[in-house]
Amino acid sequence: MFQSPYGEPVEPEKAPEAISKAVASLPPEQMFELMKQMKLCIQNNPNEARNMLLQNPQLAYALLQAQIVMKIVDPQVALVSNAPLILDA
């Protein structure tokens, strides 16, 4: 049986919770490395980074969650910023 490198499939309505749990389980060093790599990607190729995030909204959400965990972004600001996305779903 084929096993996805991305983990078990998740129902769309449960995706935000699954992403939040996955991000919260990352060691701080790995979370920092994730943010560092994304920053480099954005600096070196902003158009490719933008397309990657648009095509993979789960990644964008995971990065936002990582920023909340790392206290880079206030959770209330993130909630207000995401309101249109949640309402559009």
C-alpha positions in Angstrom: 0.0 0.0 0.0 1.3 3.5 -0.9 2.0 5.7 2.1 2.0 9.5 1.5 5.0 11.4 2.8 2.4 14.1 3.9 0.7 11.8 6.5 -2.8 10.6 6.7 -5.5 12.3 4.6 -7.6 14.7 6.6 -11.1 15.9 5.9 -11.1 19.6 4.7 -13.1 20.9 7.7 -10.5 19.2 10.1 -7.5 20.5 8.2 -6.9 23.7 10.3 -6.9 21.7 13.6 -4.6 19.0 12.1 -2.2 21.6 10.8 -2.1 23.4 14.2 -1.4 20.2 16.0 1.4 19.3 13.5 3.0 22.7 13.8 2.7 22.7 17.7 4.5 19.4 17.8 7.6 20.6 15.9 10.7 21.2 18.0 11.6 24.9 18.3 14.8 24.4 16.2 12.8 22.9 13.3 10.2 25.6 13.5 13.0 28.2 13.3 14.6 26.4 10.4 11.3 26.3 8.6 10.8 30.1 9.0 14.5 30.7 7.9 14.1 28.6 4.8 10.8 30.3 3.8 12.4 33.7 4.3 15.3 32.7 2.0 12.8 31.4 -0.6 10.9 34.7 -0.5 14.0 36.8 -0.7 15.6 34.7 -3.6 12.5 34.1 -5.6 9.4 36.1 -4.5 7.2 35.1 -7.4 7.9 31.4 -7.0 7.3 31.7 -3.2 4.0 33.5 -3.8 2.8 30.8 -6.3 3.9 28.0 -3.9 1.8 29.6 -1.1 -1.2 30.2 -3.3 -1.1 26.6 -4.6 -0.6 25.2 -1.1 -2.8 27.1 1.3 -2.1 24.5 4.0 1.6 25.6 3.9 0.6 29.2 4.2 -1.6 28.3 7.2 1.2 26.2 8.8 3.6 29.1 8.4 1.1 31.4 10.1 0.6 28.9 12.9 4.4 28.7 13.4 4.6 32.5 13.6 1.9 32.4 16.3 3.7 29.7 18.3 7.0 31.6 18.0 5.2 34.8 19.2 6.0 36.6 15.9 2.3 37.2 15.2 -0.4 37.9 17.8 -3.1 35.2 17.7 -5.9 37.9 17.6 -4.3 39.7 14.7 -4.0 36.3 12.8 -7.7 35.6 13.6 -8.8 38.9 12.2 -6.5 38.6 9.2 -7.9 35.1 8.4 -11.5 36.0 8.8 -12.2 36.5 5.0 -10.5 33.2 4.3 -12.7 31.4 6.8 -15.8 33.0 5.6 -15.0 32.2 1.9 -14.6 28.5 2.7 
